[in-house]
Amino acid sequence: MEASRPLDALNAARDKSVIVELKNGKQFIGKLKAFDIHINVVLNEAEERENGDVKRKLGVVFLRGDAIILISPA
């Protein structure tokens, strides 16, 4: 599916693994469960990564859109 708007790209990634990078440098990998127009996101099966290694397993997390700098397919 061709994404014509940014939220279309997020919708296409729903229930798929994504990498979310925050302004503070933290990275989270998990399945994109939900998002809103502010790009607040909910990840399932989330893990916090540091230098490519799993730092901790978190399960379900809510990440604020204003802290996110990047969302990419994992």
DSSP file (Angstrom, degrees, kcal/mol; ACC not computed):
  #  RESIDUE AA STRUCTURE BP1 BP2  ACC     N-H-->O    O-->H-N    N-H-->O    O-->H-N    TCO  KAPPA ALPHA  PHI   PSI    X-CA   Y-CA   Z-CA
    1    1 A M              0   0    0      0, 0.0     2,-0.4     0, 0.0    11,-0.0   0.000 360.0 360.0 360.0 128.7    0.0    0.0    0.0
    2    2 A E        -     0   0    0      1,-0.0     2,-0.6     2,-0.0     7,-0.0  -0.669 360.0-139.5 -80.4 127.8    1.4    3.4   -1.0
    3    3 A A        +     0   0    0     -2,-0.4    -1,-0.0     1,-0.2     6,-0.0  -0.793  24.5 175.2 -91.8 120.3    1.2    5.9    1.9
    4    4 A S  S    S+     0   0    0     -2,-0.6    -1,-0.2     1,-0.1     3,-0.0   0.645  70.1  35.4 -97.8 -17.0    0.2    9.3    0.7
    5    5 A R  S >> S-     0   0    0      1,-0.1     4,-1.4     0, 0.0     3,-0.9  -0.946  86.7-112.4-132.5 154.9    0.1   10.9    4.2
    6    6 A P  H 3> S+     0   0    0      0, 0.0     4,-1.6     0, 0.0     3,-0.3   0.882 117.6  52.4 -55.0 -40.9    2.3   10.3    7.3
    7    7 A L  H 3> S+     0   0    0      1,-0.2     4,-2.4     2,-0.2     5,-0.1   0.783 102.1  60.9 -69.2 -24.0   -0.6    8.8    9.3
    8    8 A D  H <> S+     0   0    0     -3,-0.9     4,-2.2     2,-0.2    -1,-0.2   0.898 103.0  51.3 -64.6 -39.4   -1.2    6.3    6.4
    9    9 A A  H  X S+     0   0    0     -4,-1.4     4,-1.0    -3,-0.3    -2,-0.2   0.910 111.2  47.0 -64.3 -41.7    2.4    5.1    6.8
   10   10 A L  H  < S+     0   0    0     -4,-1.6     3,-0.5     1,-0.2     4,-0.5   0.905 110.1  53.2 -65.5 -40.5    1.8    4.5   10.5
   11   11 A N  H >< S+     0   0    0     -4,-2.4     3,-1.1     1,-0.2    -2,-0.2   0.891 106.3  52.8 -61.7 -39.0   -1.5    2.8    9.8
   12   12 A A  H 3< S+     0   0    0     -4,-2.2    -1,-0.2     1,-0.2    -2,-0.2   0.774 108.0  52.6 -66.3 -25.3    0.3    0.4    7.4
   13   13 A A  T >< S+     0   0    0     -4,-1.0     3,-2.1    -3,-0.5    19,-0.5   0.473  79.2 128.1 -89.4  -3.0    2.7   -0.4   10.2
   14   14 A R  T <  S+     0   0    0     -3,-1.1    19,-0.2    -4,-0.5     3,-0.1  -0.300  80.0  10.3 -58.5 135.7   -0.1   -1.3   12.7
   15   15 A D  T 3  S+     0   0    0     17,-3.9     2,-0.3     1,-0.3    -1,-0.3   0.597 110.5 106.9  67.9  14.0    0.5   -4.7   14.3
   16   16 A K  S <  S-     0   0    0     -3,-2.1    16,-2.4    16,-0.3    -1,-0.3  -0.812  81.2 -92.1-115.0 161.0    4.0   -4.8   12.8
   17   17 A S  E     +A   31   0A   0     -2,-0.3    57,-2.2    14,-0.2     2,-0.3  -0.536  49.3 176.3 -74.2 133.8    7.4   -4.4   14.6
   18   18 A V  E     -AB  30  73A   0     12,-2.9    12,-1.9    55,-0.3     2,-0.5  -0.938  28.4-132.5-133.8 157.3    8.7   -0.9   14.7
   19   19 A I  E     -AB  29  72A   0     53,-3.4    53,-2.5    -2,-0.3     2,-0.5  -0.950  21.6-166.1-106.6 129.6   11.7    0.9   16.1
   20   20 A V  E     -AB  28  71A   0      8,-3.2     8,-2.7    -2,-0.5     2,-0.4  -0.977   0.9-164.5-118.5 123.6   10.9    4.1   18.0
   21   21 A E  E     -AB  27  70A   0     49,-2.3    48,-2.8    -2,-0.5    49,-1.5  -0.911   8.7-151.2-109.8 135.3   13.7    6.5   18.8
   22   22 A L  E >   - B   0  68A   0      4,-2.7     3,-2.1    -2,-0.4    46,-0.2  -0.596  29.0-108.1-102.3 163.0   13.2    9.3   21.4
   23   23 A K  T 3  S+     0   0    0     44,-2.8    45,-0.1     1,-0.3    -1,-0.1   0.793 118.5  60.3 -57.4 -30.3   14.9   12.7   21.7
   24   24 A N  T 3  S-     0   0    0     43,-0.3    -1,-0.3     2,-0.1    44,-0.1   0.414 121.5-106.4 -81.8   3.8   16.8   11.4   24.8
   25   25 A G  S <  S+     0   0    0     -3,-2.1    -2,-0.1     1,-0.3     2,-0.1   0.315  74.6 137.7  92.7  -8.6   18.4    8.7   22.6
   26   26 A K        -     0   0    0     24,-0.1    -4,-2.7    -5,-0.1     2,-0.4  -0.423  38.9-152.4 -71.5 147.7   16.5    5.8   24.0
   27   27 A Q  E     -AC  21  49A   0     22,-1.1    22,-3.0    -6,-0.2     2,-0.4  -0.972   9.3-169.5-122.6 137.7   15.2    3.2   21.5
   28   28 A F  E     -AC  20  48A   0     -8,-2.7    -8,-3.2    -2,-0.4     2,-0.4  -0.983   2.8-165.0-125.6 137.9   12.2    1.0   21.8
   29   29 A I  E     +AC  19  47A   0     18,-2.4    18,-2.2    -2,-0.4     2,-0.3  -0.984  33.5 113.7-121.6 132.9   11.2   -2.0   19.6
   30   30 A G  E     -A   18   0A   0    -12,-1.9   -12,-2.9    -2,-0.4     2,-0.5  -0.978  66.5 -65.0-175.3 179.1    7.8   -3.5   19.7
   31   31 A K  E     -AC  17  44A   0     13,-2.4    13,-2.6    -2,-0.3     2,-0.6  -0.742  50.4-121.8 -86.1 126.3    4.5   -4.1   17.8
   32   32 A L  E     + C   0  43A   0    -16,-2.4   -17,-3.9    -2,-0.5   -16,-0.3  -0.550  40.3 167.0 -69.6 114.0    2.7   -0.9   16.9
   33   33 A K  E     -     0   0A   0      9,-3.0     2,-0.3    -2,-0.6    -1,-0.2   0.856  57.9  -9.9 -96.8 -44.4   -0.7   -1.3   18.5
   34   34 A A  E     + C   0  42A   0      8,-1.4     8,-2.6   -20,-0.0    -1,-0.3  -0.983  53.6 176.7-154.5 159.4   -2.2    2.2   18.4
   35   35 A F  E     - C   0  41A   0     -2,-0.3     2,-0.2     6,-0.2     6,-0.2  -0.969  12.0-150.7-157.1 163.9   -1.4    5.9   17.7
   36   36 A D    >   -     0   0    0      4,-1.3     3,-2.1    -2,-0.3    -2,-0.0  -0.689  44.4 -81.9-129.7-173.7   -3.2    9.2   17.5
   37   37 A I  T 3  S+     0   0    0      1,-0.3   -30,-0.0    -2,-0.2     0, 0.0   0.682 127.7  57.1 -67.8 -16.1   -2.9   12.5   15.6
   38   38 A H  T 3  S-     0   0    0      2,-0.1    -1,-0.3    28,-0.0     3,-0.1   0.383 116.4-115.9 -90.3   3.3   -0.2   13.7   18.1
   39   39 A I    <   +     0   0    0     -3,-2.1     2,-0.3     1,-0.3    -2,-0.1   0.708  59.8 157.8  62.9  23.3    1.8   10.5   17.2
   40   40 A N        -     0   0    0     24,-0.1    -4,-1.3    25,-0.1     2,-0.3  -0.637  27.6-160.2 -64.6 134.5    1.5    9.3   20.8
   41   41 A V  E     -CD  35  63A   0     22,-2.4    22,-3.0    -2,-0.3     2,-0.5  -0.918  22.6-151.3-127.5 151.5    2.1    5.5   20.3
   42   42 A V  E     -CD  34  62A   0     -8,-2.6    -9,-3.0    -2,-0.3    -8,-1.4  -0.985  17.3-166.5-116.8 127.1    1.3    2.3   22.1
   43   43 A L  E     -CD  32  61A   0     18,-2.4    18,-2.3    -2,-0.5     3,-0.3  -0.919   6.7-151.9-112.4 139.7    3.7   -0.6   21.6
   44   44 A N  E    S+C   31   0A   0    -13,-2.6   -13,-2.4    -2,-0.4    16,-0.2  -0.754  81.6  16.3-100.2 155.8    3.1   -4.2   22.6
   45   45 A E  E    S-     0   0A   0     -2,-0.3    -1,-0.2   -15,-0.2    15,-0.2   0.852  92.5-177.7  52.5  38.9    5.9   -6.6   23.5
   46   46 A A  E     - D   0  59A   0     13,-3.5    12,-2.9    -3,-0.3    13,-1.5  -0.392  16.2-171.5 -77.3 144.8    8.1   -3.6   23.8
   47   47 A E  E     -CD  29  57A   0    -18,-2.2   -18,-2.4    10,-0.2     2,-0.5  -0.991  20.4-133.3-129.9 140.3   11.8   -3.8   24.6
   48   48 A E  E     -CD  28  56A   0      8,-2.8     7,-3.4    -2,-0.4     8,-1.2  -0.823  27.9-159.6 -90.3 131.4   14.2   -0.9   25.4
   49   49 A R  E     -CD  27  54A   0    -22,-3.0   -22,-1.1    -2,-0.5     2,-0.4  -0.865  14.8-173.3-114.9 146.8   17.4   -1.2   23.5
   50   50 A E  E >  S- D   0  53A   0      3,-2.7     3,-2.0    -2,-0.4   -24,-0.1  -0.966  79.1 -14.4-138.6 121.3   20.8    0.4   24.1
   51   51 A N  T 3  S-     0   0    0     -2,-0.4     3,-0.1     1,-0.3    -1,-0.0   0.848 128.7 -55.7  53.2  37.0   23.6    0.0   21.5
   52   52 A G  T 3  S+     0   0    0      1,-0.2     2,-0.3   -25,-0.0    -1,-0.3   0.341 116.9 110.4  83.1  -7.3   21.6   -2.7   19.8
   53   53 A D  E <  S-D   50   0A   0     -3,-2.0    -3,-2.7     1,-0.0     2,-0.4  -0.784  77.9-105.5-103.4 145.8   21.3   -4.8   23.0
   54   54 A V  E     -D   49   0A   0     -2,-0.3    -5,-0.2    -5,-0.2     3,-0.1  -0.541  34.0-179.9 -68.8 121.7   18.1   -5.4   25.0
   55   55 A K  E     -     0   0A   0     -7,-3.4     2,-0.3    -2,-0.4    -6,-0.2   0.860  66.2 -18.2 -88.8 -43.2   18.3   -3.4   28.1
   56   56 A R  E     -D   48   0A   0     -8,-1.2    -8,-2.8     0, 0.0     2,-0.5  -0.974  58.0-121.6-161.6 151.5   14.9   -4.4   29.5
   57   57 A K  E     +D   47   0A   0     -2,-0.3   -10,-0.2   -10,-0.2   -11,-0.1  -0.844  29.4 173.4 -96.3 130.6   11.6   -6.0   28.4
   58   58 A L  E     -     0   0A   0    -12,-2.9     2,-0.6    -2,-0.5   -11,-0.2   0.645  19.4-153.7-114.9 -20.5    8.6   -3.7   29.2
   59   59 A G  E    S+D   46   0A   0    -13,-1.5   -13,-3.5   -15,-0.1     2,-0.5  -0.706  71.9  17.8  80.3-121.5    5.5   -5.3   27.6
   60   60 A V  E    S+     0   0A   0     -2,-0.6     2,-0.3   -16,-0.2   -16,-0.2  -0.749  75.7 176.5 -90.1 128.0    3.0   -2.6   26.8
   61   61 A V  E     -D   43   0A   0    -18,-2.3   -18,-2.4    -2,-0.5     2,-0.5  -0.964  24.2-147.9-131.4 150.6    4.3    1.0   26.7
   62   62 A F  E     -D   42   0A   0     -2,-0.3     2,-0.5   -20,-0.2   -20,-0.2  -0.977  17.8-166.2-112.5 125.0    2.9    4.4   25.8
   63   63 A L  E     -D   41   0A   0    -22,-3.0   -22,-2.4    -2,-0.5     2,-0.2  -0.957  20.9-122.8-117.0 129.1    5.3    6.8   24.2
   64   64 A R    >   -     0   0    0     -2,-0.5     3,-1.5   -24,-0.2     4,-0.5  -0.468  13.8-135.7 -71.4 134.9    4.5   10.5   23.9
   65   65 A G  G >  S+     0   0    0      1,-0.3     3,-1.1    -2,-0.2    -1,-0.1   0.828 101.3  60.9 -59.7 -34.9    4.6   11.9   20.4
   66   66 A D  G 3  S+     0   0    0      1,-0.2    -1,-0.3   -44,-0.0   -27,-0.1   0.617 104.3  51.1 -73.2  -8.8    6.5   15.0   21.4
   67   67 A A  G <  S+     0   0    0     -3,-1.5   -44,-2.8   -45,-0.1     2,-0.4   0.530  91.4  96.7 -97.6  -9.2    9.4   12.9   22.6
   68   68 A I  E <   +B   22   0A   0     -3,-1.1   -46,-0.2    -4,-0.5     3,-0.1  -0.653  35.8 167.0 -89.0 132.8    9.6   10.8   19.4
   69   69 A I  E     +     0   0A   0    -48,-2.8     2,-0.3    -2,-0.4   -47,-0.2   0.585  68.8  22.5-110.6 -17.6   12.1   11.6   16.6
   70   70 A L  E     -B   21   0A   0    -49,-1.5   -49,-2.3     2,-0.0     2,-0.4  -0.986  46.8-177.2-154.7 136.2   11.9    8.5   14.5
   71   71 A I  E     +B   20   0A   0     -2,-0.3   -51,-0.2   -51,-0.2   -53,-0.0  -0.985  24.7 165.7-131.1 124.3    9.5    5.5   13.8
   72   72 A S  E     -B   19   0A   0    -53,-2.5   -53,-3.4    -2,-0.4     2,-0.1  -0.973  43.6 -95.5-138.8 149.2   10.9    2.9   11.5
   73   73 A P  E      B   18   0A   0      0, 0.0   -55,-0.3     0, 0.0   -56,-0.0  -0.415 360.0 360.0 -60.0 139.5   10.0   -0.7   10.5
   74   74 A A              0   0    0    -57,-2.2   -56,-0.2   -44,-0.1   -45,-0.0   0.450 360.0 360.0 -85.6 360.0   12.1   -3.1   12.5
